[in-house]
Amino acid sequence: MAAPPALDVLTTHLLVDGRPVGQAVHAPYSLNTVAMYGALLTAAAAAAFRQGARLREDTEGLV
């Protein structure tokens, strides 16, 4: 996905101007890393349980 043209022009202009982009462009939000890692851990656990349930259904009538 390409960046919007205005963002591309802004970042290019700031880089050529010599100012670091991080100081000139401020994001209106911040990421909570603990919540992000918690969500990733929860998604990984859900995928593992889903795979286990699928394997149990596959082997249910074999023995």
Contacts in CASP RR format, 6 or more apart in sequence:
PFRMAT RR
TARGET T0000
AUTHOR 0000-0000-0000
METHOD contacts of the structure
MODEL  1
MAAPPALDVLTTHLLVDGRPVGQAVHAPYSLNTVAMYGALLTAAAAAAFR
QGARLREDTEGLV
2 8 0 8 1.000
3 11 0 8 1.000
10 25 0 8 1.000
11 21 0 8 1.000
11 25 0 8 1.000
14 20 0 8 1.000
14 21 0 8 1.000
14 24 0 8 1.000
14 25 0 8 1.000
15 21 0 8 1.000
END
